[in-house]
Amino acid sequence: NLDKKIDEKTIKYNSLINKQKEFISILSHEIKWPIASCIFQVDCLLDDINEWEYNEKYLKKELDLLNGQLLKSWELINKLFAVQKVDTDKMKLFLEKININSLLLDELEIYKKSEPQIHFFSMFDNKIWFIDLDKVHFKQVINNLINNSIKFADKNNPKIKIGISWNNDNITIKIEDNWNWIKNIDITKIFKKYETWNSWSIWIWMWLFLCKSIVELHWGTISAEKSKSLWWACFIIKLTNK
């Protein structure tokens, strides 16, 4: 029995190491590509400026592309630092009494103004008042899930539903979208740090791993399922209202 357990642990450990290597390989490519692209764009801009072969529209277009690549690199590096904080137990919470309804409504209003093409639906339970939250970190969770929903909502008729309910001291937050990105994915693995399906998925899973870590620091849980109302992805956060 002991030998069997050692073999099982060894297989599990080797599997994790292989996933980590794959993760690092994809991550290295994702960091290297935008930086290399930035260097190339700057070289082209310098050549054009030296030869005076440019116009304002061209210059603005190139600078916008450059800015996008830099922001992408910055976002990924920030995620890496956040993951490292979780791994080393350095992510600490500053808890304060927060009105969870107000927090979600404020964030929703921002997205309604910045994403007018999205049909937002909301369902809030007015019985919920204040709970202990780290406002900054919890906003990261909400913003990440909403941003992912915006990215993956149906392009022709994008819909996102946000709801919050209260039952027996338990608070449930649901964020749903209406695109079938979750259709062919193993839902049980999407919160694992080293799980990847392809190069673009690394962006999603890193944030989902961080969402899970932050929610668990708040003594809560996060899960995913197929949406029962919009029929596609639904993320569920459960917190204790003490």
Secondary structure, DSSP 4 states (H G I P E B T S, - for coil): -HHHHHHHHHHHHHHHHHHHHHHHHHHHHHHHHHHHHHHHHHHHHHHHHHHT---HHHHHHHHHHHHHHHHHHHHHHHHHHHHHHHHTT------EEEEHHHHHHHHHHHHHHH-TTSEEEEEE-TT--EEEE-HHHHHHHHHHHHHHHHHHS-SSS-EEEEEEEEETTEEEEEEEE-SGGGTTS-GGGTT-TT--SSTTHHHHHHHHHHHHHHHHHTT-EEEEEE-SSSSSEEEEEEEE--
